[in-house]
Amino acid sequence: MSGLAVDLNSDLGESFGAYSIGDDSTILRLITSANVACGMHAGDPRVMDDTVRASRELGVSVGAHPGFPDKVGFGRRTIDATPTEVETDVLYQIGALDAFVVANGLEMQHVKAHGALYNLAVAKPEVAAAIARAVTRYDRDLIFVVPVGSALERAGLEAGLNVAREAFADREYNGDATLVSRRVKGAVISDPRAAADRAIRMIKEQVVTAVDGSSLPMKVDTICVHGDNPNAAEILHAIRASLRDNGITLTNMRNVLSGS
């Protein structure tokens, strides 16, 4: 594979029981990698099985999306967990999803932490190291999805994991490269054109403009559009069109990292 390439990922399988969240059937047709909820922040065994099966049928690579055990808060509330609790909860969730991955004849591609767990691990080395340990204990060939320059990235590299550096097309960044809180108006980008333009600049120039006007370095292997964003499908359509217009190859994380 020559030239620029990128993966598009989205957080899916977040429905559970009688509750439906996100338009997974549409989004799966627009992405190359799916981060599947593992039953703690969202999802349940039926949803996990259905999401993995649909991913297989559409040729989408599958990864585990472990979060805090917090369905009421959708995994977006920070829990005061010890590193051992984080490590074992993440290990448990990877194994739970992998049961459905194996049963559907696939191999798991990656692990990406969810919500408050992801945000906490970005800044706290002990939490980041706990997540990295869970991944290495399960399968050190799994790709570890991280934001560039974060404690998560350092933990993955120190553990010898293959890291995929992620950026968000549909979220605003603070000047310190953290995500603007969802409580702040405008933190979630809903305009498809604006999100697509940000994605292309991230890929081609490796920068993103923060809310304070500063330019942040942003090396990108994979770009996320959140599955629960009401405009997710429209944003993904716009990004895919912009990728085509700019001659950028769309493929899964493993291919991006290997250059194949």
Secondary structure, 3 states (H helix, E strand, C coil): CCCCEEEEEEEECCCECCECCCCHHHHCCCCCEEEEECCCCCCCHHHHHHHHHHHHHHCCEEEEECCCCCCCCCCCCCCCCCHHHHHHHHHHHHHHHHHHHHHCCCCCCEECCCHHHHHHHHHCHHHHHHHHHHHHHHCCCCEEEEECCCHHHHHHHHCCCEEEEEEECCECECCCCCECCCCCCCCECCCHHHHHHHHHHHHHHCEEECCCCCEEECCCCEEECCCCCCCHHHHHHHHHHHHHHCCCEECCHHHHHHCC
